């Protein structure tokens, strides 16, 4: 029919239906507006051609743009260019914003090009430019998708697509998701399901993604302790310019950034910056090929593709891993251990090279399977570094490493006792333990264990792992397995009647930090007939937050301190007094403690409590205000109450301080009335981001040595065994205590020998910072973020007796090397690009306690010192296109020297040290 004859009929139809059409249109528009939907609508008689560019840059954070003109400051990364055509295959007759659209890659532009992002490209255009990459060989395959109300509702891609090509196409599709009115909605793209906020300004649409709201299944973990953790900051913003009528996009740009910073040293930082750009190149006329139904459009497209051997399936917009298994750049754990065996040896412990080698080995172990790791443990060549290998596998925290460890170790083989203890200690320091680790430890704990030492170590590991598992995710502790372990420990407390079993369960409770054990600990602190158990229970209570303590707790602590029910030795009383003073004390409790000081029979005890109160005031503890309020009362704040003398001390000082963190050191010493040391302890605590963690704590307990100097024991301590022991805590994890001797016979054997021989202590390599994050960029490119911080440490204690000169010296040395590596790398088979920001330092701290008892009262001198150490910061950048020999590698390094010193302690110690030096 001729057009002149068609027009009258069309006019009549439109005139007849005008009223009803308008009604339906108005009603449909109202429904759409109320539902908050709108999008683009393409003309089925047109083909829309867009240029598309996506890039990812990696660099250290906070580098000024002007500084990047230098190669060492340049970004590394990759850029992908493409040209795409959009053709409509179907439009919903009732909703023009619901369409089936085919996306093609233009063949005349080779589908896609890959470039380097830095300024090297301009100097040498062929250096990092590649076309027809194998990973992009399928980029020209078309895809088809449903575009409804500005959302990609579904899309279909060839089963022959490479993961890289498919991810890039996902990135393009995600970029086409845009709504044309303001509001908030949930969108699914490569980042997962995220909350999106839209703002409209004329033809300009601003789109902001709430990165914190994104839900996805990407593998990730981080250190539960904020002090040793990292801070992440992510954002994503897009701006679109729409055509008049808002039916299609003229231009769009997206900026996405991800920054990671080390909490304790925020200058150790990295960032990844992603950009997407899209611009309309042309709109050309084509024959209308749209079909009448959605199903027909999809089936027709599928038939067309089957003719050329392609099968299409529905896909998700969620990003996939480009490299699921180790490919180019793979880490071979056996080769790496072979190359680093010298650095991992025992003699190299507490050196920077050992910490760096440990990080490399852990990264490799995480990529290895169980068979490879078992082979590693059984290789005779590595027998001399077996304990270090156990540290590495424990830190890897993969299912393969865990299974390899448990299969290799024989819990009841006496010859393997040291290896078992080392492996269990390593597991206790796990940063992100799984439920499987808890289950395996519980199975060991409930099985036959012939060694009491191993039994203790398994218990300590269960407690530490339970604490971190519960802290990892809300609700973890409510699972069946953690609750079963808690009930098991509670039952163990109820059934414990000996000193050994009571101490065993106290150590587990201490590492777990579970408030469920508080009542049992308070009961043992007051009721146990073993003095060491009472003291251990009280010191364990210090790990709990004061919000868990009620009035019953304070009543028990006051009964112990004031000896209301039974006698306790002074170290137990002081532990109870410290708990009173540091956990929301009442004015009455503080008043009673202060009034008790001049009346106490032990002047050393009174002096220690006074020193502790002054230290609480000096360090601005939350209890400071109520203590100062009580001290305003002249009946308490007077010479009679506060004039205490003796050798006991409690002192806290600042080791060093930066803008991001500071480290404090504490020292306390308790003496008997005869002047013999009873307990001494030192701790080094790291404070950052409003949180704290005890890096190391070392304590020495001494009792029953008054007979060496012919002095009288304190009342009630006449029956104490002679004993010297040491306890240590690392990174908040209590380790198995050591005993130098117990009993008169062992004491005299040591005294005649003159020393304890080889220094006793602990050594280990531990992972302090452990963060992994796979970042799916909006463009479809992917970045892997790793932060690994390791310490290679050695804590030793040595005791020297001299009956000839009547002296005893106890020396503890804490040596450690720290290495932290922040790494960002592209997860792509196209380009290997990475940037690593690292910090290294090595130091040691010596604590010496020298006591001379040739004259009475004995004289004691304490020294804490550390030598010079150097802090090194380095930045390494690497870039290489697969299949080429040319690469970029830059390395910058800065060093800062810190002078060693002897730390200041209280005035009385300085006076005593002077007297010893003069004599």
Beta strands, then each sheet from edge to edge (+ up, - down):
strand 1: 46-59
strand 2: 76-92
strand 3: 95-105
strand 4: 112-115
strand 5: 130-131
strand 6: 143-148
strand 7: 151-158
strand 8: 183-189
strand 9: 192-201
strand 10: 204-215
strand 11: 220-221
strand 12: 230-242
strand 13: 249-262
strand 14: 265-285
strand 15: 312-315
strand 16: 649-657
strand 17: 661-671
strand 18: 677-688
strand 19: 691-703
strand 20: 723-730
strand 21: 733-734
strand 22: 738-742
strand 23: 760-776
strand 24: 782-802
strand 25: 807-826
strand 26: 831-852
strand 27: 859-866
strand 28: 869-881
strand 29: 887-898
strand 30: 901-902
sheet 1: 5+ 4- 2+ 1- 14+ 13- 12+ 10- 9+ 8-
sheet 2: 5+ 4- 2+ 3- 6+ 7- 15+
sheet 3: 11+ 23- 24+ 25- 26+ 27- 30+
sheet 4: 11+ 23- 24+ 25- 26+ 28- 29+
sheet 5: 16+ 17- 18+ 19- 20+ 21-
sheet 6: 16+ 17- 18+ 19- 20+ 22-
end
